[in-house]
Amino acid sequence: MLHQIIQEGHEPLVVIEEDSSLAQKNELSLINELKCLEPRIPLPPSLQEIVAGRGIRCAKVTNHNDDVSQNLLNELTLDLIVLGDTRIIRPNILTIPRIGIINVHPGYLPDVKGNNPYIWALYHDLPQGCSVHFIDKDIDTGPLLLREKIELEQGSSFPLLMYALINSCANLLARALNRMEKGNMECQKQEDLELTGPAYPTFPVAPPAIKEKAKLILLEGRYKHLTKQ
């Protein structure tokens, strides 16, 4: 996502990376899935490769909500904060940027909220997709800037789903920032949108057993949101 928005001309003042056991676990899990696609599909570039030669300030914190992160953000005059695969952001950070904070969510809102939305979408037979929305005090409930569904072909694997989500999130975020730059920042309230399936509560982290069941549903072609090759 960072690589895509920089390619579109949106260079951040600072990139704040969380260095924690949770962040490392999530990164390793994603890399292990994407490695299954090599060499046909290479791994995404690293943060160091993306910012090389650009003069973009990079910092590491132990938690995106901690005092170090807050003080660093307060040093800058920020219009906007962009999130990408972070933990839930707390009120001490929410009020810092002038315009607000936008998040890229790897799920089709308002249908699939919370953690591991793509896993729960497989498990509950809900559409896959990505959404760019403003952050508010609740989880994945803020006004929507853009959203789009992802159609998977028959025979798609879980790593291919992850790859499709990464690309869709990156492209959707770039489109949203381009719109905002042009002053076209129309939002939709999620409560005004109809659900495409049954209503579920905000989803928790999917346990390993649910993840394996979701993978099997996709592998066996029992996910109804699949198109023929």
N, C-alpha and C positions, 0 to 999 in steps of 0.2 A: 504494500500500500504506500509506504514511504517513497519507494522508487517511482511509482506511478505518478504521485502528485508532484514530485520534483521534476519529472519529465514534462509535466504540464505547466511548469513554471511557478509552482507554489513551494518555495523553499522556506522551511521553518526557521525561526530565530534560534530555537533550541530543540533538541531531541532528548527526552528524559526516559531512560531505560531502567526498568526495575530489575535489580539483581537480588533475587530471592529464590528460595527453594521452589516456591509455587511457579514462578516465571520459568525457571530452568526445567521443571517437570513438563510444563505445557509446551515449551519450545522443543524439547526432546521428543515428545509424543508426536508433534506435527512433523518434525524432520524424519522420524522413523516411517511415518506413513508416506511421505513424499519420496523417500528413497526407493520405495517399491516401484516408482515410475521411471527411475534412471535406467539406462542413459537416454531413453526416448524423450523424457522431459527432465531437464536439469533442475537442481535445487535453486530456489530464489537467491539473489545476492545477499550477502551479509550486510549488517549496518555499516561496518567499516568500508566495504566496497561501495556502498551507496553514497556515502558522504565524502569519500576520498577526493581531495582537491577542491572542495566546495566551500570550505571555511565555515561549515555549520557547527555550532557548538553542541557537544554531546556531554551528557552527564548521567551518572548512575546513582540510584537511590535504593534503599532497602524496601521502600513501600511508596507507591505513588501518592499516598495521602499523608506522608509524614512531614515533619517540620522542615526537613531539608528541601523536599520538593516544593512545599508551600513558599518557603523563603526565596528559592530560586525563581519561581514564577512571579513572585511579587517584585523582584528586581526589574522585571521587564514591563513595558507598557503593552499589554496584550489585548488584541481584539478577539482572538479566537483560540481555543484549544481543541486539538483533534486527537481523539483516542483511537487506538488500534490494539485490540486484544489486551485490555487492562482489567484490573480488578474494579469493583464498584467504587466510583469516586464519591468522596464525602463532601459535606457542605463547606468545609474550610477551603476547598479547591474550587467548588462550583461558582463561587461569587467573584473569582479573580478576573476572568476575561470580560471585556466590555460587551461583546455580542453574546457570548455563551460558549458552551462546550458541545461539540458534535461527536457522535459515536458511530462507528461502522459495525453493525450487528450482523453476524452470519446466519440470519434467520429472517423469515418473511413476517414482518410485523403488520398487524397486531396478533397474528395467529400463533407465532412461536417466540416466546420471550425467555429470558433467563439464560442460564449456563447450558452449553452443549445443545443449542437449538437444532442443529442438523441431525444429531442422534435422536432427539425426541420426535423430530419430524418424520424420520424413518419409522420409529417405533409406533407412532400414533397415526401414520399415513397422512401426514399434513404436507403442504407444499414446501419445497426447498426455495431459498431465496436469500437476498441480502437487503439491508435497510440502512439508510443514513438518517439519523434523527438527533434532535437536541436532547441533551441530558436534563432531567429534572430530579426531584428528590426521590422518586420511585425507580423501579428497575424496568428499563426498556419501555417506558410509557410516554416519553416526551414527543413533541410534534415531529412529524415525518417530513424530511426534505425530499427524499427519493426512496423508492423500493423497486425491486424487480424479482421475478421468479426465475429459477434455474430449472431447465428441463434436462433431465438425464436420459441418455439412450439406454435401451436394453443392453445388458452386459456390462454396465458401469460398475466399477469397484469403489470401495470406500476411499482409497487414495485418490481416485479420479474425482470423486465428490469433493474432497478437500481442496484439490487443485482448482476445480471449477469455482468453489466458494472464494478462494483467495483472489482469483482473477476478477470475479464479479465484484467483490468488496473494493478492490483497488480501482476498478473502472468507475464504479458508482460514486466512490468518494471523490475522485477527480472531477466527475461531472457535477457533483454538488458544489464543490469549491469554485468551479468555473461559473456556475449560476450565481453564486453569492458574489463573486467578483464583479459580475455584470449588474448587480443590484436586483436580480430576479430570485428573491429568497422567499417564495411562497411555501407555506407549510400546511400540512393537514393534521388535524387533531385525530389521534388514533381512535378516540371514542366515537368519532363520526363514521368510521369505516366498518364495513360488514366483514365478519369472519368468513373464511372460505371453508371452514370445517367446524367441528365441535369446539366449544370454549373449554380451555384448560387453564389451571392456575399457572402463575409464573413457575417455570420449571427449575428444579434443583440441578445440581451436578449429577450427570448420569453415572451410576455405578458401573463397574466393569461388566457385570452380567447383562445389563441393559445395552451397553455398547456392543457386546458380542451378538446379542439378539438382533440389534439394528443392522449390523453388518450382514448377518445371515439373511435377513429380509431383503436386503439389496442384492446380495449374491444370488438368491433363488428367484429373483425377478418378481417378488410378491409386493413390491412397492408400486402403488397404482400411478404414481407420478413419473412414469417411464414412457419414453417414446420409442417406437420401433426404429431400428437402424436402417 
